[in-house]
Amino acid sequence: RVVYRGQKGMVLPKCFWEDNAQGVRGGVEMAFLSTTSDMDTAVGYAASGSLATVFSIQVGAVDKGAALSFLSQYPDEDEILMPPRSFLEVVGEPRLIATSRNPVLSIPVKINCNLLCPTLEKLRGSRKTMLVSALRHIAKEVARDV
């Protein structure tokens, strides 16, 4: 299965063009990664600006993201959200797609989703535990010193 990510106005860093020491090209997306199963949607978005790029992202059974169409203002775009800190590995050569507006660079990549990224609920719970523990420790110190 393939999903698509259109973007515009960004120069990709050299890690997408040059192999690293392990012979790999690509990079980590630190934020959520919005994609679509509709290539025309991604190409249309990207072509509306300069430096148009579309990632053609191979997804698997585990690294497949979450479908958000039922929540979307634009359900026909078939949005699929990938988690933060997902790695995009370039797996083929880029090609140009001609459009009526701007040419779009299409880059084939494979995604490796970060499945260890905690949920907001887990982060809140961890923070609460840490703060309660610190408060108890401070209360013991104050009681000891008074």
C-alpha positions in Angstrom: 0.0 0.0 0.0 1.2 3.5 -0.8 0.2 6.9 0.8 1.3 10.3 -0.3 2.6 13.4 1.4 2.6 16.7 -0.5 4.6 19.6 0.6 5.7 22.9 -0.9 8.2 25.7 -0.2 10.8 23.5 1.5 14.3 22.5 0.4 15.0 19.0 1.5 18.2 18.5 3.5 21.1 16.7 2.0 20.3 13.5 4.0 17.6 12.9 1.3 20.1 13.2 -1.5 23.3 11.7 -0.2 23.8 8.2 1.4 25.0 8.2 5.0 27.7 6.0 6.4 25.3 3.0 6.3 24.3 3.7 2.7 20.9 5.1 3.6 19.2 8.3 2.4 16.3 9.8 4.4 15.4 11.6 7.6 13.1 11.7 10.6 9.9 13.7 10.7 9.7 15.1 14.2 6.0 16.0 14.1 2.8 14.2 13.0 2.9 13.4 9.3 -0.3 14.0 7.4 -0.7 11.8 4.3 -3.4 10.7 1.9 -4.2 7.6 -0.1 -5.1 9.9 -3.1 -2.0 10.9 -5.1 -4.0 13.6 -6.9 -4.7 15.3 -3.6 -1.0 15.4 -2.6 0.1 16.5 -6.0 -2.5 19.2 -6.2 -1.5 20.6 -2.8 2.2 20.5 -3.6 1.8 22.0 -7.1 0.1 25.1 -5.6 3.5 26.4 -4.4 7.2 26.5 -5.2 9.6 23.6 -4.5 6.8 21.1 -4.8 7.5 17.7 -3.5 5.4 14.5 -3.0 6.7 11.6 -1.0 5.2 8.3 -2.2 5.3 6.4 1.0 5.3 2.6 1.2 3.5 1.5 4.3 3.2 -2.0 5.8 1.0 -3.9 8.2 2.6 -2.2 11.3 3.7 1.1 9.8 0.3 2.1 8.4 -0.8 5.2 10.4 -4.3 6.1 11.6 -7.2 6.9 9.2 -8.8 10.3 10.1 -11.4 10.7 7.3 -14.2 10.3 9.8 -12.9 13.3 11.8 -11.9 15.4 8.8 -13.4 18.6 7.4 -12.4 17.1 4.1 -13.2 13.4 4.3 -12.7 12.9 0.5 -9.0 13.6 1.0 -8.7 10.3 2.9 -6.2 11.6 5.5 -3.9 9.1 7.2 -1.8 10.4 10.1 1.6 9.0 10.9 3.2 9.3 14.3 5.9 11.8 15.2 9.5 10.7 14.9 8.8 8.5 11.9 11.8 7.7 9.6 11.4 8.2 5.9 14.0 6.2 3.9 14.5 7.0 0.2 14.1 3.7 -1.7 14.2 4.8 -5.3 15.1 7.6 -7.6 13.1 10.9 -7.7 11.1 11.7 -10.8 9.3 14.8 -12.0 5.6 15.0 -12.4 4.3 17.6 -14.9 1.2 19.5 -13.7 -0.7 22.5 -15.1 0.8 24.7 -12.3 4.3 23.7 -11.2 6.4 20.6 -11.7 6.3 18.3 -8.7 9.2 16.1 -7.5 8.1 12.7 -6.5 10.3 10.8 -4.1 9.7 7.1 -3.3 10.2 6.4 0.4 9.5 3.7 3.0 8.3 4.7 6.4 9.4 3.3 9.7 6.9 4.5 12.3 8.1 5.2 15.8 5.8 3.0 17.8 7.4 3.9 21.2 6.2 7.5 21.1 4.0 7.8 24.3 0.4 9.0 24.1 -0.6 12.3 25.6 -2.4 10.4 28.4 0.8 8.5 29.2 2.9 11.7 29.2 0.4 13.4 31.5 0.4 10.4 33.9 4.2 10.3 34.0 4.3 14.0 34.7 1.7 13.7 37.5 3.6 10.9 39.1 6.9 12.9 38.9 5.3 16.0 40.4 3.5 14.1 43.2 6.8 12.3 44.1 8.6 15.6 44.2 5.9 17.2 46.4 6.1 14.3 48.8 9.9 14.6 48.9 9.7 18.4 49.6 7.1 17.9 52.3 9.4 15.3 54.1 12.4 17.8 53.8 10.3 20.6 55.2 9.0 18.4 58.1 12.5 17.3 58.9 13.9 20.8 58.9 11.1 22.4 61.0 
